[in-house]
């Protein structure tokens, strides 16, 4: 197979030429990537250094006992056969 490829001779005049559309697409992708990186860096700089709270008491008070599962209160109160 390699021998047959080498035996074909020099490639034609179109070999190695790329279209300007390909260049535009590559440049557009590079610009888009640069803009996304720039925007993400701005958003990351807005984040606080730490998400830990000094006093977790109010959060814990709200979290305890609130897990009722996937059943809504309305569904528990209705009896079978009622809509």
C-alpha positions as CSV (number, residue, x, y, z in Angstrom):
1,X,0.0,0.0,0.0
2,X,2.8,2.4,0.9
3,X,4.6,1.5,-2.3
4,X,1.6,2.3,-4.4
5,X,1.2,5.7,-2.7
6,X,4.8,6.6,-3.3
7,X,4.6,5.4,-6.9
8,X,1.8,7.8,-7.8
9,X,4.3,10.6,-8.2
10,X,4.0,14.3,-7.1
11,X,0.6,15.5,-5.9
12,X,-1.5,17.8,-8.1
13,X,-1.5,21.6,-8.1
14,X,-4.3,21.8,-5.6
15,X,-2.3,19.9,-2.9
16,X,-1.6,21.9,0.2
17,X,-3.9,24.8,-0.7
18,X,-6.6,25.6,1.8
19,X,-9.6,27.8,1.3
20,X,-10.0,31.2,2.9
21,X,-13.2,29.9,4.5
22,X,-11.2,27.5,6.6
23,X,-9.0,30.3,7.8
24,X,-12.0,32.4,8.8
25,X,-13.6,29.4,10.6
26,X,-10.4,28.8,12.6
27,X,-10.0,32.5,13.5
28,X,-13.6,32.7,14.6
29,X,-13.2,29.6,16.8
30,X,-10.0,31.1,18.3
31,X,-11.7,34.4,19.0
32,X,-14.8,32.7,20.5
33,X,-12.6,30.6,22.8
34,X,-10.7,33.7,23.9
35,X,-13.9,35.5,24.7
36,X,-15.3,32.6,26.7
37,X,-12.0,32.3,28.7
38,X,-12.1,36.1,29.3
39,X,-15.7,36.0,30.5
40,X,-15.2,33.0,32.7
41,X,-12.2,34.6,34.4
42,X,-14.4,37.7,35.1
43,X,-17.1,35.4,36.7
44,X,-14.5,33.5,38.7
45,X,-13.1,36.7,40.2
46,X,-16.6,37.6,41.5
47,X,-16.7,34.5,43.6
48,X,-15.9,34.7,47.3
49,X,-12.7,33.2,48.6
50,X,-14.7,30.7,50.7
51,X,-18.3,29.6,50.9
52,X,-18.1,28.7,54.6
53,X,-20.2,30.7,57.0
54,X,-19.1,31.9,60.4
55,X,-22.4,31.0,62.0
56,X,-24.1,28.0,60.3
57,X,-26.9,28.0,63.0
58,X,-29.7,29.6,60.8
59,X,-29.0,27.3,57.9
60,X,-29.0,24.2,60.1
61,X,-32.3,25.3,61.7
62,X,-33.9,25.5,58.3
63,X,-32.4,22.2,57.1
64,X,-33.5,20.0,60.0
65,X,-36.8,18.2,59.6
66,X,-37.7,19.6,56.2
67,X,-37.1,16.5,54.2
68,X,-40.6,15.2,53.6
69,X,-39.8,13.1,50.5
70,X,-41.4,13.3,47.2
71,X,-45.0,13.3,48.4
72,X,-46.8,16.6,48.5
73,X,-49.0,17.6,51.4
74,X,-52.1,17.8,49.2
75,X,-51.6,14.3,47.9
76,X,-51.5,12.9,51.5
77,X,-54.7,14.6,52.5
78,X,-56.9,13.4,49.6
79,X,-58.5,10.1,49.9
80,X,-58.7,7.4,47.2
81,X,-61.5,8.1,44.8
82,X,-61.6,11.9,45.4
83,X,-60.2,14.4,42.9
